[in-house]
């Protein structure tokens, strides 16, 4: 089992402001990315530590996706924690 690094406590209000740009893909029901082609996940309600790990992996290049890497590499550890705290505070998306 991998041990995740300790991160600062996230501020959901700051995370909400930072996530605004992300809603263009992650906030649209049934949105499909053009390249590579796949359904973009709704991330609201996701586990906070998972989100921190995923965003950190995109930022560091350990997880591959050009758009996500470009977005994540601009975030500090605190900003990632803020975004994760905001998203974890939301109700999970349901399918219609």
C-alpha positions in Angstrom: 0.0 0.0 0.0 1.4 3.4 -1.0 1.7 6.1 1.6 0.6 9.5 0.5 2.6 12.5 1.6 1.0 14.8 4.3 -0.7 17.8 2.7 -1.9 21.1 4.1 -5.5 21.2 5.0 -7.5 22.5 2.0 -9.8 25.5 2.0 -13.0 24.6 0.1 -13.8 28.3 -0.7 -10.4 28.9 -2.3 -10.8 25.6 -4.0 -14.1 26.6 -5.5 -12.5 29.7 -7.1 -9.6 27.6 -8.4 -11.9 25.0 -9.9 -13.9 27.5 -11.9 -11.7 26.9 -15.0 -12.1 23.1 -14.6 -15.9 23.3 -14.9 -15.6 23.7 -18.7 -14.8 19.9 -18.8 -15.6 18.4 -15.4 -18.9 20.3 -14.9 -20.7 19.4 -18.0 -23.0 16.3 -17.9 -21.9 13.6 -20.3 -19.1 15.7 -21.7 -16.7 13.7 -24.0 -13.2 14.9 -24.7 -12.2 15.2 -28.4 -8.6 13.9 -28.0 -8.1 11.4 -26.6 -11.7 10.5 -26.9 -13.3 9.5 -23.6 -16.0 10.6 -21.2 -14.7 13.3 -18.8 -15.5 12.3 -15.2 -17.5 14.5 -12.9 -15.3 14.9 -9.9 -17.6 16.3 -7.3 -17.9 14.2 -4.3 -14.7 12.2 -5.0 -12.4 11.2 -2.1 -10.2 14.2 -1.1 -7.0 12.1 -0.8 -7.6 10.5 -4.1 -8.0 13.9 -5.7 -4.8 15.2 -4.1 -2.9 12.1 -5.3 -4.3 12.4 -8.9 -3.7 16.1 -9.3 -0.2 15.8 -7.9 0.5 12.9 -10.3 -0.7 15.0 -13.2 1.5 17.9 -12.1 4.5 15.7 -11.7 4.0 13.9 -15.0 3.4 10.5 -13.4 -0.2 10.4 -14.7 -0.5 11.1 -18.5 -2.9 13.6 -20.0 -1.7 16.7 -21.7 -4.6 19.0 -20.7 -4.6 17.8 -17.1 -0.8 18.1 -16.9 -0.9 21.7 -18.2 -3.6 22.6 -15.7 -2.1 20.8 -12.7 1.5 22.0 -13.2 0.3 25.6 -12.4 -1.0 24.5 -8.9 0.9 24.6 -5.6 0.5 21.8 -3.0 -1.9 24.2 -1.1 -3.9 24.9 -4.2 -4.3 21.2 -4.9 -5.4 20.7 -1.3 -7.9 23.5 -1.7 -9.4 22.1 -4.9 -9.6 18.6 -3.4 -11.3 20.0 -0.3 -13.9 21.8 -2.4 -14.6 18.8 -4.7 -14.9 16.4 -1.7 -17.4 18.7 -0.1 -19.8 18.3 -3.1 -22.5 15.7 -3.6 -21.4 13.0 -6.0 -22.8 13.4 -9.5 -25.6 11.0 -10.5 -26.4 9.7 -13.9 -29.7 10.6 -15.5 
